[in-house]
Amino acid sequence: MSFDWNDIPLLIALARDGSMSAAGRALGIDPSTMSRRLAAAETALQTRLFIRDNAGYHPTEAGLVFLSYAERVSGDVKSMLLDTCSEAEGISGAVRITSIDFLFSHWLVDHMPALLEQYPRLQLQLLVGNQALSFTRREADFALRLARPQDDAALVMRKVGDIGFAVYGAERFANIAREQWAEQPWLAYGEELAEMAEMRWLREIAPHAHYPIRVSSVSTLVHACQTGVGLALLPCILGERNGLRRLSAEVEVLREVWLLSHRDAGKIGRYQAVSNWLKQVFEQEAAPLRGEPRQPAPPI
């Protein structure tokens, strides 16, 4: 008996859901058919792919190996179908970009109208979050991350810039000298983000600081800083545009920005267009992203 490639989605669903009934519902297949196809796949491969206990179905060691390839094959098939249809229509179709919230809402969206004016049939799907999405399973096409990522079989990565962080405060903090920073109230992230570079810097500069407010997002940190409750270490692109006073003469923390993309991004028109646009925007905005003052335009 030869292996039936149509069984790949069934086995992926069974590993994801852990039960025949749940996987069957997701695929529109009855549990008896699921069970029969699992048996046929294990017979064709001459190995046990799943074991069952009271908690449901779990992949064996051989099953885990199979699934690692199966997800890649499934992602490639989806890519083949989507990209073939989209390429036939030129630069059009959906492109999924994931990033932390402030890069989208406070910066990148300002540059999107130019891209969409050039390619009006593009559809940008913006996925806010910092969780590791799978490029193998095509959960995202591009990602912007503030740290070098772990390898993914379908991943291509490139450093595209740096983001500078400086100390900002409301007007009442305008005359606070650096030597007085440690005595001031500070706005900070929660304990779950304690190992961020910004939090490590804060512990060094103000080891006994009082934190009147702790937050989980950069946007909330900016708004809290505007109220005058305390100082905050913010990305310079946010602090400058929100009317806060910059207390740092130099950039305090510099974090790398990495562009992650699916390995097929260089082959498909709409991915090439978005990739080139992202690289261009980061090159044009390199100085303000790093926290350097904008250079005045040359006289005409």
N, C-alpha and C positions, 0 to 999 in steps of 0.2 A: 504494500500500500504506500503511495506517495503522499507527501505532506500537502495539504490544501492551503494555499496562501490566504484564502478567504477566512481562515480560522484565526489569523493574527489579531484582528480587532476584538474577537471574542475572548482570546486569552489575555489581552491587555485589559479589557473591561473586568474580567474575573479577578485579576490581580489588584485592580484598583478598588473594586467594590467588595471583594471577599465573599460573595455569595452568588449562587447560580441565579436566584430570583432577581436580585438587584441588578446584576449585569445583564440578565435577559430583558428586564424592563427598559434599561437604558438603550438597548439595541433593538427592541421590538421582537425578541425571540423568546419562545417558551423555555422553561428550565430543562425540560427533557431533551430539547434540541441542543442546548448548551452542554449538557452532560454527555450526550452522544458525540458532539464535536470534540470535546476535551479528550474523550477516550480514543477517538480516531487520531487526534494529533499525537498523543502519547504512544500509540501503536506505530504510527509512521516514523516517529523519532526514536522509538525503542528505548524510551526513558520516561521516568515519572516527572511531570512538570509541576504538579500541585499535590499537597497533602491536605487532608481535611481533619479538623478537630472541632470542639464545641464552639469555637469562635468563628469558624468559617474556613475558607480555602486560603492556603498560604503557599507561595512558590517554593519549590525545593531549590537546592544549589544549582542544579541544571536548569530549573525554571527561571532563576534569576539571570543566568547567562542568556537564555533564550529571549527573555523580556528586554534585556538591554539592547539586543539587536532588533527585536520586533518593534520597539518604539522608534528606533532610527528609521527602519524600513517604512513604517506607517507615516512618519513625518515626511519622508522623501516622496511617498506617493501623493500625500496631500499637496506638497510643494509642486510636484509635477502637474497635477490637475489645475491648481489655482494659478500657477505661473504661466502655464500654457494658454489658459483662457485670457488672463490679463495681458500677456505680451501680445496676443493677437489684436488687442484693442489699443496698443500703444501705452503711453505713460498714464495708467489709470489703475484703479483698484485700491484696496485697503493696505495700509502699512501700519503695523503696530509698534509703537515706541513706548518703552517704559522708563521712568525716571523718578527720582525723588521730587516731592511736590514743588519746592521753590524754583527749581530749574524750569519747570513748566510754567507755573502760574505767574512768576515774577520776572521771567526773562524770555524763554524760548517762544512762548506764544506770540510775543511782539514781532517776531521775525517770520511767523508762519504765513501771513497774508501774501508776502512776495512769492513764496514757493507755490501757494495755491493759485495765485494769479497766473503764474507761468504754466502750471499743470492743473487746470481746473477740474480734471476728472480723478485726481487723487483723493483719497479719503484717509486722513490721519486719525488713528485710534490711539489716544493717549491713556496709558495705564499708569496711574500714580502708585508708587510703592517701591520699596527697596529689597523685596524678597527676590530670591534667585529663581527666575523663570527659566524653563527649559527651551533652549533653541533646537534641541533634537526633536522635541514634540511640537515645535512651531508655536509655542505659547507667546512668543514675541519675535519681531524681526530685528529691532534695534533696542539697545538699552544704554542708558547713561548712568555710570556708577562712579562713586567717589573713592573707589579702592580697586586695585587690580583684582580681577575676579578669578575664581577657580576655573580650571579647564572644563570645557563642555565639548563633546565630540563634534558638534556642529558649529562651534564658536570661532569667530575671528575677532581679535581685540586690538585696539590701537589707542594710545594716549592722544587725546585731542586738545588738552589744555590744563590749566590750573585755576583753582578758585581760592582767592585770598580772603582771609577773615581778619577783622579788626574789632576793636572795642568801641561800642556806641552807647550813647545815653541820651536821655531827654535834656532839654535846655538847662535844667537845674544842676546837671552834672558837668556843664561846659568847662568849668575852671578847676576840676579835680585833677591834680597832678598824678603822674604814674605812681609815685611813692605812696599815694593814698588809696590806690586801687584795692589793696588787700583789706582795707577797713570798710569798704562800701558793700551794700547789698547787691547780690548778683542773681540774675535770672539764669536758670540752668535747665538741662534736660533731666528726665527721670533716671532712676537707678538702672533701668533696663538699657540705657544708652551710655552707661558710665565709661565705657572703653572707647568712645569716640575721641578723635584727636582733639576736638574742641574741649571736651570735658577733662582730658589729661592736662591740657594747657591751663585750664582754670584751676585745677588742684595745685599746680605748681605756683601760679601767680598769687593765689589767695587760698592757701590750704585750710584756713579756718573760716571761710566765708559763710555768711548767712544767706540762705536761699529762700526768699519770701515766696517765690513761685517756681514750680518745676513743670515743664511742659514736655510734650511728645512730638511737636512739629515746629519747624522753623517759622512758619507763618504766625503761629501763636506767640512765639518768642519775640518776633518783631512788634506785634501789637502790645504785648506786655511791656516791652521796652519803651514804647511811645507814651505809656501812662506815667512814666517817671518813677516806677517802683524800684528799679535797679538798673545796673549796667548789664550789658550782654555782649558776648562775642558773636558777631554776625557776619555772614557773607557780605563782602563790600557792595556787591550789586544790589543787595536789599537795603543795607543801611543808608546808602547814598540817596536812593530814590524815595525813602520814607521820611525824609526831613529830620533824621536824627543827627546828633552831633558826634562826629568821629573824634575819639580821644587818642587813638593810636597814631603816632607819627609814621610808623612803618606797619607793614602787614605782620600780624602776629602768628598766624598759622596759614600754611599753604597746602592745599589738598589737590591731588591729581584727579582729573576727570578722564574716564575711559569710555570709549565708544565700543560697544559690543554689537556684533551683527552675526546673522546666520551666514554660513560659508557660501550660500548661493547668492548673497547680496550683490556680488560683482557680476552676475550673469543676467540679471533681470532688470528691465528698464526702470520700473518704478522704484526698485531698491537702489539702483545707481543714482537716480535723481535725488532721493532723500539722503543718501550717504554723502553725495557731493555737497548738498545744501548744508548738512550738519557740519561738515568739515569747514566749509566757507564761513559759516556763522561764527564758529569758534575762533577761526583765524582773525576775522574782522573785529571780534570783541575781546581779543586776548588781553589787552591792557586793562579795561574796566573789570574783567573777570578776576584778574590777579589783584585788583585793588589799587592799580596805578591810576593817577589822574589822567583824564582824557587830554590828548594833545589838541591845542587850538588849531582850527583850520588855517592853512596858509593864506596869506592875503592874495586877493585876485589882482 
